Amino acid sequence: MAKGKDVRVRIILECTSCVRKGVNKKSTGISRYITQKNRHNTPSRLELRKFCSYCYKHRIQGEIKK
């Protein structure tokens, strides 16, 4: 099986509010999570509500390109 034909792919989720407004003055980076998704069931970009350790709140984490 070729590597590009896998159904489940690894994706990186990044905090959308930290990216939009720039990083908070207290923080030193951007919150990121690594997870998997099924390419056939979810062809569009995935968005999940997860905890951002830099905003200290639950925020929408959006899929980014590798």
CNS distance restraints for C-alpha pairs under 8 A (distance, minus, plus):
assign (resid   1 and name CA) (resid   5 and name CA) 7.18 0.50 0.50
assign (resid   1 and name CA) (resid   6 and name CA) 8.00 0.50 0.50
assign (resid   2 and name CA) (resid   6 and name CA) 7.46 0.50 0.50
assign (resid   7 and name CA) (resid  38 and name CA) 5.69 0.50 0.50
assign (resid   7 and name CA) (resid  39 and name CA) 5.39 0.50 0.50
assign (resid   7 and name CA) (resid  40 and name CA) 6.64 0.50 0.50
assign (resid   8 and name CA) (resid  36 and name CA) 6.31 0.50 0.50
assign (resid   8 and name CA) (resid  37 and name CA) 5.50 0.50 0.50
assign (resid   8 and name CA) (resid  38 and name CA) 4.53 0.50 0.50
assign (resid   8 and name CA) (resid  39 and name CA) 5.97 0.50 0.50
assign (resid   9 and name CA) (resid  36 and name CA) 5.47 0.50 0.50
assign (resid   9 and name CA) (resid  37 and name CA) 5.72 0.50 0.50
assign (resid   9 and name CA) (resid  38 and name CA) 6.59 0.50 0.50
assign (resid   9 and name CA) (resid  39 and name CA) 6.78 0.50 0.50
assign (resid  10 and name CA) (resid  34 and name CA) 6.98 0.50 0.50
assign (resid  10 and name CA) (resid  35 and name CA) 5.76 0.50 0.50
assign (resid  10 and name CA) (resid  36 and name CA) 4.45 0.50 0.50
assign (resid  10 and name CA) (resid  37 and name CA) 6.70 0.50 0.50
assign (resid  11 and name CA) (resid  34 and name CA) 5.84 0.50 0.50
assign (resid  11 and name CA) (resid  35 and name CA) 5.54 0.50 0.50
assign (resid  11 and name CA) (resid  36 and name CA) 5.69 0.50 0.50
assign (resid  11 and name CA) (resid  37 and name CA) 7.13 0.50 0.50
assign (resid  11 and name CA) (resid  63 and name CA) 6.60 0.50 0.50
assign (resid  11 and name CA) (resid  64 and name CA) 7.38 0.50 0.50
assign (resid  11 and name CA) (resid  65 and name CA) 7.83 0.50 0.50
assign (resid  11 and name CA) (resid  66 and name CA) 7.58 0.50 0.50
assign (resid  12 and name CA) (resid  32 and name CA) 6.70 0.50 0.50
assign (resid  12 and name CA) (resid  33 and name CA) 5.72 0.50 0.50
assign (resid  12 and name CA) (resid  34 and name CA) 4.62 0.50 0.50
assign (resid  12 and name CA) (resid  35 and name CA) 6.47 0.50 0.50
assign (resid  12 and name CA) (resid  63 and name CA) 5.67 0.50 0.50
assign (resid  12 and name CA) (resid  64 and name CA) 5.88 0.50 0.50
assign (resid  12 and name CA) (resid  65 and name CA) 7.45 0.50 0.50
assign (resid  12 and name CA) (resid  66 and name CA) 7.24 0.50 0.50
assign (resid  13 and name CA) (resid  32 and name CA) 5.47 0.50 0.50
assign (resid  13 and name CA) (resid  33 and name CA) 4.99 0.50 0.50
assign (resid  13 and name CA) (resid  34 and name CA) 6.21 0.50 0.50
assign (resid  13 and name CA) (resid  35 and name CA) 7.61 0.50 0.50
assign (resid  13 and name CA) (resid  47 and name CA) 7.64 0.50 0.50
assign (resid  13 and name CA) (resid  61 and name CA) 5.34 0.50 0.50
assign (resid  13 and name CA) (resid  62 and name CA) 5.03 0.50 0.50
assign (resid  13 and name CA) (resid  63 and name CA) 4.46 0.50 0.50
assign (resid  13 and name CA) (resid  64 and name CA) 6.16 0.50 0.50
assign (resid  14 and name CA) (resid  30 and name CA) 7.14 0.50 0.50
assign (resid  14 and name CA) (resid  31 and name CA) 5.88 0.50 0.50
assign (resid  14 and name CA) (resid  32 and name CA) 4.55 0.50 0.50
assign (resid  14 and name CA) (resid  33 and name CA) 6.58 0.50 0.50
assign (resid  14 and name CA) (resid  61 and name CA) 4.98 0.50 0.50
assign (resid  14 and name CA) (resid  62 and name CA) 5.39 0.50 0.50
assign (resid  14 and name CA) (resid  63 and name CA) 6.37 0.50 0.50
assign (resid  14 and name CA) (resid  64 and name CA) 6.73 0.50 0.50
assign (resid  15 and name CA) (resid  19 and name CA) 6.57 0.50 0.50
assign (resid  15 and name CA) (resid  30 and name CA) 6.73 0.50 0.50
assign (resid  15 and name CA) (resid  31 and name CA) 5.63 0.50 0.50
assign (resid  15 and name CA) (resid  32 and name CA) 6.64 0.50 0.50
assign (resid  15 and name CA) (resid  52 and name CA) 6.61 0.50 0.50
assign (resid  15 and name CA) (resid  59 and name CA) 6.69 0.50 0.50
assign (resid  15 and name CA) (resid  60 and name CA) 6.20 0.50 0.50
assign (resid  15 and name CA) (resid  61 and name CA) 4.43 0.50 0.50
assign (resid  15 and name CA) (resid  62 and name CA) 6.42 0.50 0.50
assign (resid  16 and name CA) (resid  20 and name CA) 6.19 0.50 0.50
assign (resid  16 and name CA) (resid  59 and name CA) 7.55 0.50 0.50
assign (resid  16 and name CA) (resid  60 and name CA) 6.20 0.50 0.50
assign (resid  16 and name CA) (resid  61 and name CA) 5.80 0.50 0.50
assign (resid  16 and name CA) (resid  62 and name CA) 6.18 0.50 0.50
assign (resid  17 and name CA) (resid  21 and name CA) 6.26 0.50 0.50
assign (resid  17 and name CA) (resid  59 and name CA) 7.24 0.50 0.50
assign (resid  17 and name CA) (resid  60 and name CA) 7.64 0.50 0.50
assign (resid  18 and name CA) (resid  22 and name CA) 5.51 0.50 0.50
assign (resid  18 and name CA) (resid  23 and name CA) 5.29 0.50 0.50
assign (resid  18 and name CA) (resid  24 and name CA) 7.12 0.50 0.50
assign (resid  18 and name CA) (resid  30 and name CA) 6.32 0.50 0.50
assign (resid  18 and name CA) (resid  31 and name CA) 7.89 0.50 0.50
assign (resid  18 and name CA) (resid  54 and name CA) 7.94 0.50 0.50
assign (resid  18 and name CA) (resid  55 and name CA) 7.38 0.50 0.50
assign (resid  19 and name CA) (resid  23 and name CA) 6.81 0.50 0.50
assign (resid  19 and name CA) (resid  30 and name CA) 7.38 0.50 0.50
assign (resid  23 and name CA) (resid  27 and name CA) 6.58 0.50 0.50
assign (resid  23 and name CA) (resid  28 and name CA) 7.37 0.50 0.50
assign (resid  23 and name CA) (resid  29 and name CA) 6.54 0.50 0.50
assign (resid  23 and name CA) (resid  30 and name CA) 6.90 0.50 0.50
assign (resid  24 and name CA) (resid  28 and name CA) 7.87 0.50 0.50
assign (resid  24 and name CA) (resid  54 and name CA) 7.34 0.50 0.50
assign (resid  24 and name CA) (resid  55 and name CA) 7.29 0.50 0.50
assign (resid  26 and name CA) (resid  54 and name CA) 7.97 0.50 0.50
assign (resid  27 and name CA) (resid  54 and name CA) 5.48 0.50 0.50
assign (resid  27 and name CA) (resid  55 and name CA) 7.91 0.50 0.50
assign (resid  28 and name CA) (resid  54 and name CA) 7.77 0.50 0.50
assign (resid  29 and name CA) (resid  54 and name CA) 7.20 0.50 0.50
assign (resid  30 and name CA) (resid  54 and name CA) 6.70 0.50 0.50
assign (resid  31 and name CA) (resid  52 and name CA) 5.52 0.50 0.50
assign (resid  31 and name CA) (resid  53 and name CA) 6.13 0.50 0.50
assign (resid  31 and name CA) (resid  54 and name CA) 6.37 0.50 0.50
assign (resid  32 and name CA) (resid  61 and name CA) 7.90 0.50 0.50
assign (resid  37 and name CA) (resid  42 and name CA) 7.07 0.50 0.50
assign (resid  38 and name CA) (resid  42 and name CA) 5.98 0.50 0.50
assign (resid  38 and name CA) (resid  43 and name CA) 7.92 0.50 0.50
assign (resid  39 and name CA) (resid  43 and name CA) 5.28 0.50 0.50
assign (resid  42 and name CA) (resid  46 and name CA) 7.37 0.50 0.50
assign (resid  45 and name CA) (resid  62 and name CA) 7.35 0.50 0.50
assign (resid  45 and name CA) (resid  63 and name CA) 5.73 0.50 0.50
assign (resid  46 and name CA) (resid  62 and name CA) 6.10 0.50 0.50
assign (resid  46 and name CA) (resid  63 and name CA) 5.44 0.50 0.50
assign (resid  47 and name CA) (resid  60 and name CA) 6.40 0.50 0.50
assign (resid  47 and name CA) (resid  61 and name CA) 5.57 0.50 0.50
assign (resid  47 and name CA) (resid  62 and name CA) 4.45 0.50 0.50
assign (resid  47 and name CA) (resid  63 and name CA) 6.29 0.50 0.50
assign (resid  48 and name CA) (resid  60 and name CA) 5.60 0.50 0.50
assign (resid  48 and name CA) (resid  61 and name CA) 5.29 0.50 0.50
assign (resid  48 and name CA) (resid  62 and name CA) 6.65 0.50 0.50
assign (resid  49 and name CA) (resid  58 and name CA) 6.33 0.50 0.50
assign (resid  49 and name CA) (resid  59 and name CA) 5.41 0.50 0.50
assign (resid  49 and name CA) (resid  60 and name CA) 4.34 0.50 0.50
assign (resid  49 and name CA) (resid  61 and name CA) 5.83 0.50 0.50
assign (resid  50 and name CA) (resid  58 and name CA) 5.27 0.50 0.50
assign (resid  50 and name CA) (resid  59 and name CA) 5.73 0.50 0.50
assign (resid  50 and name CA) (resid  60 and name CA) 6.30 0.50 0.50
assign (resid  50 and name CA) (resid  61 and name CA) 6.30 0.50 0.50
assign (resid  51 and name CA) (resid  56 and name CA) 7.04 0.50 0.50
assign (resid  51 and name CA) (resid  57 and name CA) 5.71 0.50 0.50
assign (resid  51 and name CA) (resid  58 and name CA) 4.16 0.50 0.50
assign (resid  51 and name CA) (resid  59 and name CA) 6.08 0.50 0.50
assign (resid  52 and name CA) (resid  56 and name CA) 5.63 0.50 0.50
assign (resid  52 and name CA) (resid  57 and name CA) 5.70 0.50 0.50
assign (resid  52 and name CA) (resid  58 and name CA) 5.93 0.50 0.50
assign (resid  52 and name CA) (resid  59 and name CA) 6.26 0.50 0.50
assign (resid  53 and name CA) (resid  57 and name CA) 7.33 0.50 0.50
